[in-house]
Amino acid sequence: MMEKVKLNLEKAEREALDHLVKAGFFPSRGEAARAAILKYAMDIGVLNRQAIWQEMETAKRREVTPKQLAKDLESLEDES
């Protein structure tokens, strides 16, 4: 379950997120922020890296057929 959180960021924090997105590390500021939160939690010992990987492995994933993937990619190419 995803929950929305509104953050007030200082200029340096916004610029850091924007840099991570522009450099291609993350697709969005939100993804970059989520990764930073998990990294910090692991660094200070609140979360265990192995537990996070186990949770990610058991998470539901979207089932995509090769035909649907090709269709999705084609629609993205049409947008650009």
VMD Tcl script that draws the C-alpha trace (Angstrom):
set ca {
  {0.00 0.00 0.00}
  {1.47 3.32 -1.06}
  {0.92 6.44 0.99}
  {1.44 9.96 -0.28}
  {3.65 12.29 1.73}
  {4.22 15.95 0.99}
  {7.75 17.19 1.67}
  {9.00 20.73 1.87}
  {12.49 20.61 0.42}
  {15.28 23.13 0.63}
  {16.93 24.24 -2.61}
  {19.94 21.93 -2.15}
  {17.66 18.92 -1.57}
  {15.58 19.69 -4.69}
  {18.74 20.13 -6.74}
  {20.13 16.81 -5.45}
  {16.93 14.98 -6.42}
  {16.84 16.67 -9.80}
  {20.48 15.73 -10.41}
  {19.77 12.07 -9.63}
  {16.85 12.08 -12.05}
  {18.67 13.96 -14.83}
  {21.66 11.63 -14.49}
  {19.33 8.69 -15.07}
  {19.74 7.04 -11.69}
  {15.99 7.30 -10.99}
  {12.92 7.92 -13.16}
  {11.46 10.52 -10.78}
  {12.10 12.60 -7.68}
  {9.76 10.31 -5.76}
  {11.77 7.21 -6.63}
  {15.00 8.97 -5.66}
  {13.51 10.08 -2.33}
  {12.21 6.56 -1.56}
  {15.63 5.07 -2.29}
  {17.32 7.68 -0.09}
  {14.98 6.88 2.82}
  {15.70 3.16 2.55}
  {19.45 3.76 2.25}
  {19.47 5.99 5.32}
  {17.41 3.49 7.30}
  {19.90 0.75 6.40}
  {22.89 2.95 7.20}
  {21.66 3.66 10.74}
  {20.52 0.08 11.34}
  {16.76 0.61 11.34}
  {16.30 -1.72 8.37}
  {18.18 -4.84 7.42}
  {19.39 -5.06 3.79}
  {18.64 -8.78 3.60}
  {15.07 -8.27 4.89}
  {14.44 -5.59 2.27}
  {15.66 -7.86 -0.55}
  {13.49 -10.71 0.72}
  {10.46 -8.43 0.79}
  {11.18 -7.21 -2.74}
  {11.51 -10.79 -4.00}
  {8.10 -11.74 -2.61}
  {6.31 -8.57 -3.75}
  {3.64 -8.93 -6.41}
  {4.88 -8.03 -9.84}
  {2.93 -7.02 -12.88}
  {2.61 -9.93 -15.30}
  {3.40 -8.67 -18.80}
  {3.29 -10.78 -21.92}
  {5.82 -10.10 -24.69}
  {2.91 -8.91 -26.87}
  {1.72 -6.43 -24.21}
  {5.28 -5.20 -23.62}
  {5.73 -4.53 -27.35}
  {2.41 -2.67 -27.41}
  {3.36 -0.59 -24.34}
  {6.76 0.27 -25.82}
  {5.17 1.27 -29.12}
  {2.73 3.60 -27.36}
  {5.63 5.21 -25.47}
  {7.53 5.76 -28.72}
  {4.43 7.37 -30.23}
  {4.30 9.84 -27.30}
  {7.84 11.10 -27.91}
}
mol new
graphics top color blue
foreach p $ca { graphics top sphere $p radius 0.5 }
foreach p [lrange $ca 0 end-1] q [lrange $ca 1 end] { graphics top cylinder $p $q radius 0.2 }
display resetview
